[in-house]
């Protein structure tokens, strides 16, 4: 059976891995990737010894995948300082502790208003703990995870019920280790610089037209929203949710000196505190093993849903914004010895109210189809969630093959 997977990010690669693991040589897998490299948003860079991540900086979870890929010896667990989180408040950093939420939590029994069904994150927490709680704690949380705003995000879609504490980790050579090793160990073909133009689901097969040729398969799994690739007459176009995405910028800063006044994971800034700054990650504290000559490494996050125009600024202007933020909250105002700007256009899905209900309609429409969907566009923005979904074998029943 021939299977085409569209997208060589973590969703596509992990899906290919688990299909390969389950069916061994029964599948002929081809991965089509529009860009010139695997990994999607997971990209690690090194500039003259300055180590930084362009996309996700770590993974939270416990996966069999790490052992399966024999990457145990490459894992770096976050330092003890990663448990310390800060919030920007009135131009200063304040350590976050749950006791700060106690006044709002104590008022919970006095609040009886509850909107039924799915609501925004702002409405859910506002009805239970008050608007001030949302502004102070929930708004920066949404900025840190989704680069979004709490009144635009679905509580049901963005706060899954099954949550458990798990360690934070990366790899000695960065997050790209995971996707690079996956790409090597997948037996199927990975075709880079191959943009999909059209997907046609026929009774006997699926054809995939790309800018480099036509491919035929028995099944297609797309890790990107397929709407633009489906023909106008395909009814699937009407039920695939069109999820907005937030854009952001990361400015990576490196300093030879140890300049941080606090040790921790980093800090987040609410919309009322900062209109352009999302937060700053203290990379040199979280994973000091990657520091090299740079004793202070920072990732400054700008933009998001509250300031999408930030991507339009020049690199120099973004660097100045980042340095100003570090000076204001960390007292680090001197020029960085090395810096890099990474733009992330349309990067993080903003699952709106009603998203899970729309996804149920979509799943019903996919029944019996040769096209299946995966990926962060529709299902989960976290690396952990995407790997777990692939590991759970959600596509295997659709292939019509017996499990090993």
Helices and strands as residue ranges (DSSP letters): E 2-6, H 10-23, G 24-26, E 28-32, E 44-47, E 50-53, E 59-60, H 64-68, G 72-74, E 75-77, G 80-83, E 85-89, E 92-95, G 98-101, H 102-106, G 108-110, H 121-129, H 131-133, I 134-138, H 139-146, H 155-158, E 168-171, H 176-185, E 189-191, E 196-201, E 206-210, E 213-217, E 219-222, G 227-229, G 235-238, E 245-255, E 266-269, E 277-282, H 283-286, G 288-290, E 296-303, G 304-306, G 308-312, H 315-330, E 338-349, H 355-366, E 371-373, H 383-391, H 396-399
